[in-house]
Structure formats: structure tokens, C-alpha cells
Amino acid sequence: MSFMLWMSLLLICVLGAMSPGPSLAVVLRQTVSNGRGHGILAGCAHALGVGLWAAMTVWGLGVLVNEYHLLYQVITWLGAAYLIWLGINALRFAAAPELEADARTKETLWQAARSGALISLLNPKLAVFFTALFSQFVTAGQTLSDQMILVLTATLVDGAWYSLVAILFSQPRLLIWLRRHLKRVEQLTGVVLIGLALRVAMP
């Protein structure tokens, strides 16, 4: 793969990772509620899910999902249900009168990683995205090394972006302000996640 072709791939992956959505909401919630480490871990786990979708797409899963609409729809509904569950949990935390950032029970690192991974694994639109993206870069007789470059670029870009988000939003002054307004952050997160779930579930 030429350097210029890889740069084009890199730019598209960066723009795709930066687009706002449920993944951003999950990483931000983990960062604000549980700390920088949880946010970074959620972002890295999300990247592994993205990498899995990218790898499966390179080897034909994207075509499978596009051809079998029912399969795509079932995975979409599962993803929407997971978003609703996350949103309800956020609203439930926000409704607790004693809610404080330092007093509430923090999630474990495993829970943070699970939330990041599931938000990407239960998003079949990633398969469609990578099918459209990789159709510009996958060629007949392409070497395994070039295919690995495609997958690793998508994975590393996603992980780097969400790790950067967690680092930026865990800066002391910003984090103190966010935790001071934790109820509103949880309310906004809950509404956004449920809204995204309804949008995902709509045909």
C-alpha cells in the first residue's frame, strides 16, 4: 500500500472516529463518573470492537450483513436495546438524591471495558461503514499485510481518539466542573443514549 493511499485511509478513519455518537457518550460518562483510567479503558475496548468489525469486514462479513437484512436488523435492535439500558441507568443515577461523584459506587475496570466493547460490537453500522470504506482500498489479490494495515489503522485511530477524549475531559479543572454538575451530565447522557437508540431502531 502506497503512503498516499494510506494517508487517505487514515484521514477517513480519523473523521469516522471523531463523529459524535453513543460511543463518545459512553467514554465521557466513564471518564466523568469513574476517572481517566476507566475512560481510556472504555475507549481502548471500543477500539478492539472496531478492529473486530474491520477485520470481519475485510474477510466478507460486511457483504453478509448487507445481503441478509434480517441479520442486520436483529443486531441493530440488540444495539438499540443496549443503548436504552445504558440511558435508563444514567437517568436512574441522576435521579438519586444523594448522587455525588466521589460518593457513588464506582464501576470496575472490567465494567468500563465491557461498556466500551459492547457499544461497538452491537453496532452493525460499523460493518456497513467499513464495507463502504474498504471497498476503496481492498483489491483483488491483496496481500495479508495490506489487509492488516487496513484493520490496524482503523483500530489504532479509534483507540487513540477516545483515549485523547478521556485524557482531555479528565483535566482537573474541567473534571471538577463536570463532577459538580454530575446530575445534569447523567441526565443529558441518558437522554442522548435513549434518543440515539430510538434513531438506530427506526428503519
Summary of the structure (lengths in Angstrom):
residues: 203
radius of gyration: 17.9
end to end distance: 37.2
largest distance: 61.1
contacts: 664
relative contact order: 0.23
helix: 81%
strand: 0%
